[in-house]
Amino acid sequence: MKRGNILVIGNSGVGKSTLINAVLGEEKAATGRGSKGTTEELAIHESKVIPFRIIDTVGFEPSFIKEHKAINAVKKWSKDSAKEGHEDNQINVIWFCVEGTTSKLFPETIKNLSRATSMWKSVPVVVVITKSYSVPEREMNIKMVKDAFAEQKRYSKNLAEIIPVVASPYVLNDIAFAAPEGITELIDATNDLIPEGIKAGKKDVSTFILNRKRAFAQSIVGLTTTAAVTVGAIPVPFADALILTPIEIGQINALAKLYEINKGEDSKQFINSIIEVGTVGIAAKTAISALKAIPGINLAASVINAIIAGSIVAAIGEGSIYAFEKVYLGEKSVADIDWVKKVMEVKLSSQFIEQVTLITEKIAKSGNTKDIGKFITDLLVTVFGVTDSKKTA
């Protein structure tokens, strides 16, 4: 199993660097006294005797610019770890450091944690209560952490451990001092969480990549829908879907490339099945005929054609996204030709006709015929988007 990556995060001056040195058993992270943190940028620390790498972060400081810098540094690291060849930088466990000498866990600190680590939605969090010199206050601090996290919908389920630590000896007076403790417990707990964290990290990266693909896919659908609206408004015979075929083929091929489904004969047949159903197929022709017969609509024929053209292309795009995403996730195969044909037929079914009729009625009522493309994509993404496509599975 690969070495896990531990992200250390918290307010400036909370003692992150001292903690890291205590865990590593050597002075690798710079430490200092005072309100200003000593870590200027993300730094990787590792040791041959510790089975994980530690990523030290810039501390959150009471300054908008510095706080923003700290959050963005973690976000950039996270996004870069999703790139090919950077998989070894994925975060597997988060150490959220809270100072034990403070009387409460500031909500703003948890918000900063959430913003900085927004990509890692499944990764386990260990709250490390640093400078935990007072034994009687530890139970109070643990309760403080539990209560604060219970109010956070996202992080309440990620909280795996709460461990008070004293990272280095702390002199109380001439005859008394607080000895280091909690470090071995932190190492053991972290080591136990790494297998789960590696799985969670991979899952979070996959989700991040999928969401990026989905966003790009929606932009492709938006652009091609606008193109279809423009073509549909041209005063030429619009008896069938042939006029839209080049736009639809271009859209489908672009989406297939985005989801990496554009290689091999099986992939070509899968893509061609979508094209056949979605462009000049019976379902598309039936939908167009039904939509052109909408009664009581006071709109120019060119506007109605534009609405129909944009709606057809948008629906085919949403159907393609759904189908390609299922294949990309391994839930379906490019050999499932009958399934993908059914998906596209459902996308152009009576429900689709009802929704486009509604769009047409709203446009007629509003009198706004300038933003037809945006109107169509906004509604059809909601109605036929990948998140609502379980009916076609």
KOLKOLTOR-826046 format. One line per 2 residues: their letters; for each residue x, z negated, y negated of C-alpha. Coordinates in nm, 4 decimals, always signed. Layout:
N
a) X,Z,Y ~ ...
This chain:
393
mk) +0.0000,+0.0000,+0.0000 ~ +0.1259,+0.0808,-0.3484
rg) +0.2204,-0.1901,-0.5951 ~ -0.0723,-0.2958,-0.8074
ni) -0.0751,-0.2945,-1.1882 ~ -0.1788,-0.6061,-1.3791
lv) -0.2912,-0.5632,-1.7396 ~ -0.2246,-0.8719,-1.9530
ig) -0.4494,-0.8929,-2.2570 ~ -0.5483,-1.1531,-2.5130
ns) -0.5060,-1.2757,-2.8688 ~ -0.1672,-1.2632,-3.0360
gv) +0.0289,-1.5831,-2.9859 ~ -0.1742,-1.6937,-2.6843
gk) +0.1405,-1.7027,-2.4698 ~ +0.1223,-1.3794,-2.2728
st) +0.4969,-1.3137,-2.2791 ~ +0.5798,-1.6713,-2.1748
li) +0.3320,-1.6368,-1.8893 ~ +0.4858,-1.3077,-1.7750
na) +0.8360,-1.4555,-1.7724 ~ +0.7134,-1.7535,-1.5706
vl) +0.5534,-1.5241,-1.3121 ~ +0.8614,-1.2994,-1.2880
ge) +1.1011,-1.5920,-1.2811 ~ +1.3242,-1.4358,-1.5447
ek) +1.3227,-1.3637,-1.9189 ~ +1.1971,-1.0055,-1.9365
aa) +0.9281,-1.0291,-2.2042 ~ +1.0296,-1.1322,-2.5545
tg) +0.8819,-1.4620,-2.6710 ~ +0.8619,-1.6352,-3.0053
rg) +0.6869,-1.8952,-3.2134 ~ +0.4426,-1.8563,-3.4973
sk) +0.1217,-1.6600,-3.5541 ~ +0.2704,-1.3106,-3.5175
gt) +0.2891,-1.1755,-3.1635 ~ +0.6208,-1.0644,-3.0192
te) +0.5034,-0.7654,-2.8124 ~ +0.4994,-0.4566,-3.0378
el) +0.3770,-0.2025,-2.7782 ~ +0.2750,-0.1823,-2.4130
ai) +0.5623,-0.2727,-2.1848 ~ +0.5980,-0.2659,-1.8053
he) +0.7651,-0.5604,-1.6338 ~ +0.8395,-0.5861,-1.2638
sk) +1.0520,-0.7794,-1.0196 ~ +1.1620,-0.7187,-0.6612
vi) +1.0081,-1.0499,-0.5538 ~ +0.6643,-0.9951,-0.7113
pf) +0.4364,-0.7434,-0.5331 ~ +0.2835,-0.6072,-0.8533
ri) +0.3818,-0.4660,-1.1917 ~ +0.2785,-0.6426,-1.5126
id) +0.1744,-0.4426,-1.8183 ~ +0.2114,-0.6472,-2.1363
tv) -0.0059,-0.5462,-2.4315 ~ -0.0048,-0.5865,-2.8062
gf) -0.1924,-0.9068,-2.8909 ~ -0.5207,-0.8975,-3.0807
ep) -0.4560,-1.0159,-3.4367 ~ -0.6970,-1.1110,-3.7180
sf) -0.6419,-0.7770,-3.8901 ~ -0.8627,-0.4693,-3.8464
ik) -0.5688,-0.2272,-3.8396 ~ -0.3610,-0.4326,-3.5947
eh) -0.6641,-0.5075,-3.3776 ~ -0.7499,-0.1372,-3.3705
ka) -0.3899,-0.0545,-3.2782 ~ -0.3940,-0.3012,-2.9881
in) -0.7232,-0.1690,-2.8502 ~ -0.6194,+0.1962,-2.8838
av) -0.2869,+0.1323,-2.7083 ~ -0.4711,+0.0067,-2.3982
kk) -0.7258,+0.2893,-2.4166 ~ -0.4504,+0.5518,-2.4359
ws) -0.2694,+0.4013,-2.1367 ~ -0.5967,+0.3995,-1.9432
kd) -0.6816,+0.7625,-2.0203 ~ -0.3287,+0.8764,-1.9405
sa) -0.3523,+0.7064,-1.6002 ~ -0.6395,+0.9419,-1.5157
ke) -0.4113,+1.2442,-1.5492 ~ -0.2611,+1.4103,-1.2439
gh) +0.0727,+1.2564,-1.1553 ~ +0.0014,+0.9281,-1.3377
ed) -0.2052,+0.7625,-1.0650 ~ +0.0533,+0.4838,-1.0222
nq) -0.0387,+0.3551,-1.3691 ~ -0.4000,+0.2758,-1.2852
in) -0.5063,-0.0814,-1.3695 ~ -0.6022,-0.2945,-1.0688
vi) -0.6384,-0.6484,-1.2060 ~ -0.6795,-0.7751,-1.5636
wf) -0.5349,-1.1071,-1.6785 ~ -0.7405,-1.2149,-1.9781
cv) -0.5398,-1.4884,-2.1507 ~ -0.7220,-1.7634,-2.3389
eg) -0.5404,-2.0478,-2.5073 ~ -0.6293,-2.3875,-2.3624
tt) -0.5677,-2.5669,-2.6906 ~ -0.8561,-2.3856,-2.8629
sk) -1.1969,-2.5504,-2.8638 ~ -1.3943,-2.2389,-2.7768
lf) -1.3661,-1.8852,-2.6480 ~ -1.4357,-1.6638,-2.9451
pe) -1.6985,-1.3946,-2.8676 ~ -1.4969,-1.1455,-3.0731
ti) -1.2060,-1.1837,-2.8295 ~ -1.4271,-1.0860,-2.5355
kn) -1.5599,-0.7926,-2.7379 ~ -1.2022,-0.6773,-2.7940
ls) -1.1365,-0.7116,-2.4215 ~ -1.4455,-0.5033,-2.3487
ra) -1.3546,-0.2323,-2.6003 ~ -0.9929,-0.2071,-2.4874
ts) -1.0707,-0.1949,-2.1147 ~ -1.3954,+0.0053,-2.1329
mw) -1.2641,+0.2507,-1.8728 ~ -1.2086,-0.0233,-1.6121
ks) -1.5669,-0.1227,-1.5382 ~ -1.5067,-0.2393,-1.1790
vp) -1.1614,-0.3966,-1.1968 ~ -1.1522,-0.7745,-1.1297
vv) -1.0693,-1.0055,-1.4213 ~ -0.8687,-1.3258,-1.3922
vv) -0.9044,-1.5522,-1.6947 ~ -0.5740,-1.7339,-1.7445
it) -0.6121,-2.0480,-1.9561 ~ -0.2659,-2.0694,-2.1113
ks) -0.1085,-2.3812,-2.2651 ~ -0.3398,-2.5928,-2.0498
ys) -0.1527,-2.9165,-2.1236 ~ -0.4493,-3.1536,-2.1199
vp) -0.5743,-3.2157,-1.7660 ~ -0.9038,-3.3771,-1.8830
er) -0.9808,-3.0693,-2.0975 ~ -0.9376,-2.8189,-1.8135
em) -1.2850,-2.8601,-1.6691 ~ -1.4289,-2.8236,-2.0183
ni) -1.2247,-2.5061,-2.0728 ~ -1.3311,-2.3598,-1.7377
km) -1.6956,-2.4240,-1.8269 ~ -1.6343,-2.2672,-2.1693
vk) -1.5047,-1.9503,-2.0011 ~ -1.7909,-1.9331,-1.7495
da) -2.0520,-1.9775,-2.0236 ~ -1.8895,-1.7163,-2.2477
fa) -1.8670,-1.4594,-1.9669 ~ -2.2225,-1.5318,-1.8520
eq) -2.3404,-1.3991,-2.1873 ~ -2.1562,-1.0702,-2.1303
kr) -2.3617,-0.8423,-1.9051 ~ -2.0644,-0.6283,-1.8110
ys) -1.7903,-0.8822,-1.7537 ~ -1.9957,-1.1542,-1.5858
kn) -1.9705,-0.9600,-1.2574 ~ -1.5986,-0.8828,-1.3022
la) -1.4863,-1.2429,-1.3429 ~ -1.2946,-1.3187,-1.0241
ei) -1.0887,-1.6304,-1.1035 ~ -1.0283,-1.8851,-1.3802
ip) -0.6817,-2.0390,-1.3572 ~ -0.5389,-2.2958,-1.6039
vv) -0.1602,-2.2681,-1.6348 ~ +0.1357,-2.4272,-1.8044
as) +0.3919,-2.1482,-1.8145 ~ +0.6883,-2.3537,-1.9367
py) +0.7625,-2.7263,-1.9767 ~ +0.5955,-2.8752,-2.2825
vl) +0.7428,-3.1900,-2.4335 ~ +0.4767,-3.4410,-2.5358
nd) +0.7153,-3.7140,-2.6512 ~ +1.0534,-3.8666,-2.5603
ia) +0.9356,-3.9825,-2.2194 ~ +0.6506,-3.7473,-2.1289
fa) +0.6102,-3.3737,-2.0812 ~ +0.3686,-3.1278,-1.9202
ap) +0.5359,-2.9635,-1.6228 ~ +0.4806,-2.5951,-1.5363
eg) +0.1841,-2.5424,-1.3035 ~ -0.0730,-2.2854,-1.2001
it) +0.1791,-1.9998,-1.1792 ~ +0.1964,-1.9784,-0.8002
el) -0.1839,-2.0054,-0.7832 ~ -0.2082,-1.7145,-1.0292
id) +0.0343,-1.5035,-0.8232 ~ -0.1504,-1.5756,-0.4976
at) -0.4942,-1.5075,-0.6472 ~ -0.3738,-1.1830,-0.8056
nd) -0.2096,-1.0675,-0.4853 ~ -0.5337,-1.1308,-0.2955
li) -0.7300,-0.9271,-0.5524 ~ -0.4993,-0.6240,-0.5577
pe) -0.6507,-0.4385,-0.2552 ~ -0.9964,-0.4723,-0.4101
gi) -0.8516,-0.3837,-0.7507 ~ -0.6859,-0.0674,-0.6226
ka) -1.0193,+0.0537,-0.4865 ~ -1.1923,-0.0453,-0.8100
gk) -0.9258,+0.1284,-1.0199 ~ -0.9649,+0.4516,-0.8250
kd) -1.3413,+0.4291,-0.8600 ~ -1.3191,+0.3752,-1.2359
vs) -1.0792,+0.6675,-1.2809 ~ -1.3091,+0.8919,-1.0747
tf) -1.6048,+0.7859,-1.2891 ~ -1.4071,+0.8530,-1.6065
il) -1.3064,+1.2022,-1.4887 ~ -1.6599,+1.2810,-1.3742
nr) -1.8046,+1.1724,-1.7110 ~ -1.5542,+1.3929,-1.8918
kr) -1.6468,+1.6901,-1.6729 ~ -2.0153,+1.6195,-1.7346
af) -1.9607,+1.6103,-2.1115 ~ -1.7729,+1.9423,-2.1015
aq) -2.0436,+2.0876,-1.8760 ~ -2.3177,+1.9876,-2.1193
si) -2.1278,+2.1549,-2.4025 ~ -2.1098,+2.4763,-2.1952
vg) -2.4851,+2.4609,-2.1366 ~ -2.5436,+2.3993,-2.5064
lt) -2.3351,+2.6984,-2.6103 ~ -2.4904,+2.9366,-2.3572
tt) -2.8412,+2.8160,-2.4430 ~ -2.7774,+2.8982,-2.8086
aa) -2.6455,+3.2403,-2.7062 ~ -2.9577,+3.3001,-2.4963
vt) -3.1836,+3.2018,-2.7864 ~ -3.0063,+3.4583,-3.0034
vg) -3.0329,+3.7335,-2.7420 ~ -3.3938,+3.6479,-2.6616
ai) -3.4943,+3.6833,-3.0270 ~ -3.3761,+4.0453,-3.0411
pv) -3.6856,+4.2714,-3.0521 ~ -3.6310,+4.4535,-2.7226
pf) -3.8521,+4.4619,-2.4089 ~ -3.8296,+4.1319,-2.2261
ad) -4.0108,+4.2098,-1.9050 ~ -3.7729,+4.0222,-1.6796
al) -3.4548,+3.8147,-1.6823 ~ -3.2094,+4.1062,-1.6719
il) -3.1276,+4.0746,-2.0423 ~ -2.9967,+3.7215,-1.9778
tp) -2.7946,+3.7980,-1.6660 ~ -2.4507,+3.8291,-1.8334
ie) -2.4975,+3.4984,-2.0183 ~ -2.6188,+3.3197,-1.7051
ig) -2.3370,+3.4543,-1.4891 ~ -2.0827,+3.3523,-1.7514
qi) -2.2328,+3.0042,-1.7713 ~ -2.2429,+2.9532,-1.3940
na) -1.8849,+3.0749,-1.3481 ~ -1.7594,+2.8515,-1.6297
la) -1.9298,+2.5481,-1.4740 ~ -1.7960,+2.6364,-1.1286
kl) -1.4415,+2.6516,-1.2679 ~ -1.4883,+2.3173,-1.4447
ye) -1.5935,+2.1511,-1.1183 ~ -1.3158,+2.3324,-0.9281
in) -1.5628,+2.5294,-0.7162 ~ -1.4260,+2.8777,-0.7604
kg) -1.2028,+2.9428,-0.4625 ~ -1.2679,+3.0938,-0.1212
ed) -1.5458,+3.3091,+0.0217 ~ -1.7783,+3.0124,+0.0848
sk) -1.7522,+2.9129,-0.2811 ~ -1.8320,+3.2678,-0.3913
qf) -2.1397,+3.2750,-0.1688 ~ -2.2506,+2.9362,-0.3032
in) -2.2123,+3.0561,-0.6641 ~ -2.3836,+3.3880,-0.5870
si) -2.6808,+3.1987,-0.4415 ~ -2.7269,+3.0195,-0.7737
ie) -2.6986,+3.3481,-0.9616 ~ -2.9517,+3.5212,-0.7350
vg) -3.2139,+3.2498,-0.7747 ~ -3.1459,+3.1744,-1.1384
tv) -3.1135,+3.5174,-1.2943 ~ -3.3312,+3.7863,-1.1399
gi) -3.4832,+3.5808,-0.8610 ~ -3.8538,+3.5314,-0.8001
aa) -3.8451,+3.1800,-0.9443 ~ -3.6990,+3.2987,-1.2743
kt) -3.9390,+3.5928,-1.3017 ~ -4.2365,+3.3703,-1.2188
ai) -4.1317,+3.1182,-1.4827 ~ -4.0907,+3.3893,-1.7472
sa) -4.4305,+3.5415,-1.6688 ~ -4.6004,+3.2017,-1.6879
lk) -4.4302,+3.1094,-2.0131 ~ -4.5152,+3.4389,-2.1812
ai) -4.8813,+3.3708,-2.1065 ~ -4.9031,+3.0364,-2.2900
pg) -5.2381,+3.0400,-2.4713 ~ -5.3084,+2.9340,-2.8295
in) -4.9506,+2.9454,-2.9600 ~ -4.9158,+3.0772,-3.3143
la) -4.5582,+3.1995,-3.3000 ~ -4.3991,+3.5413,-3.3344
as) -4.3229,+3.7157,-3.0067 ~ -3.9505,+3.7081,-3.0866
vi) -3.9602,+3.3272,-3.1279 ~ -4.1451,+3.2816,-2.7981
na) -3.8929,+3.5099,-2.6265 ~ -3.6090,+3.3064,-2.7789
ii) -3.7611,+2.9811,-2.6497 ~ -3.8103,+3.1261,-2.3020
ag) -3.4588,+3.2724,-2.2904 ~ -3.2945,+2.9490,-2.4041
si) -3.5042,+2.7377,-2.1670 ~ -3.4256,+2.9549,-1.8649
va) -3.0509,+2.9446,-1.9333 ~ -3.0581,+2.5687,-2.0029
ai) -3.2454,+2.4964,-1.6795 ~ -3.0080,+2.7138,-1.4765
ge) -2.7163,+2.5346,-1.6406 ~ -2.8544,+2.1897,-1.5595
gs) -2.9266,+2.2970,-1.2032 ~ -2.5730,+2.4297,-1.1681
iy) -2.4243,+2.1052,-1.3032 ~ -2.6236,+1.9038,-1.0525
af) -2.5285,+2.1280,-0.7593 ~ -2.1598,+2.1563,-0.8521
ek) -2.1334,+1.7826,-0.9114 ~ -2.2724,+1.7088,-0.5649
vy) -2.0098,+1.9376,-0.4120 ~ -1.7331,+1.7928,-0.6310
lg) -1.8242,+1.4406,-0.5127 ~ -1.8248,+1.5525,-0.1500
ek) -2.1943,+1.4777,-0.1066 ~ -2.2738,+1.8427,-0.0410
sv) -2.0778,+2.1422,+0.0846 ~ -2.0481,+2.4964,-0.0471
ad) -2.1874,+2.5919,+0.2927 ~ -2.5240,+2.4344,+0.1974
id) -2.6718,+2.7617,+0.0751 ~ -3.0349,+2.6793,+0.1564
wv) -3.0049,+2.3483,-0.0274 ~ -2.8637,+2.5002,-0.3470
kk) -3.1324,+2.7689,-0.3503 ~ -3.3949,+2.4970,-0.3282
vm) -3.2266,+2.3081,-0.6141 ~ -3.2453,+2.6121,-0.8415
ev) -3.6034,+2.6906,-0.7416 ~ -3.7048,+2.3329,-0.8266
kl) -3.5336,+2.3657,-1.1651 ~ -3.7597,+2.6610,-1.2431
ss) -4.0749,+2.5094,-1.0918 ~ -4.4085,+2.4117,-1.2448
qf) -4.2534,+2.1004,-1.4010 ~ -4.0095,+2.3232,-1.5878
ie) -4.2920,+2.5459,-1.7104 ~ -4.4833,+2.2376,-1.8315
qv) -4.1830,+2.1099,-2.0258 ~ -4.1098,+2.4462,-2.1888
tl) -4.4762,+2.4761,-2.2808 ~ -4.4428,+2.1381,-2.4489
it) -4.1306,+2.2563,-2.6333 ~ -4.3115,+2.5684,-2.7505
ek) -4.6108,+2.3667,-2.8735 ~ -4.3849,+2.1264,-3.0625
ia) -4.1921,+2.4071,-3.2278 ~ -4.5176,+2.5788,-3.3243
ks) -4.6521,+2.2526,-3.4689 ~ -4.3336,+2.1711,-3.6623
gn) -4.2765,+2.5238,-3.7870 ~ -3.9018,+2.4748,-3.7366
tk) -3.7666,+2.7828,-3.5618 ~ -3.4050,+2.7430,-3.6786
di) -3.2859,+2.4823,-3.4267 ~ -3.4503,+2.6163,-3.1112
gk) -3.1307,+2.5960,-2.9036 ~ -3.0636,+2.2296,-2.9846
fi) -3.4295,+2.1414,-2.9358 ~ -3.4275,+2.2986,-2.5908
td) -3.1013,+2.1433,-2.4693 ~ -3.1892,+1.7956,-2.5962
ll) -3.5195,+1.7951,-2.4086 ~ -3.4113,+1.9753,-2.0936
vt) -3.0995,+1.7625,-2.0518 ~ -3.3301,+1.4600,-2.0556
vf) -3.5804,+1.6120,-1.8156 ~ -3.3524,+1.8061,-1.5825
gv) -3.0154,+1.6370,-1.6339 ~ -2.7961,+1.5340,-1.3411
td) -2.9008,+1.1706,-1.3694 ~ -3.2642,+1.2633,-1.3091
sk) -3.2123,+1.5204,-1.0374 ~ -3.2641,+1.3023,-0.7291
kt) -3.5864,+1.4887,-0.6543 ~ -3.3837,+1.7954,-0.5628
a) -3.1527,+1.6194,-0.3188
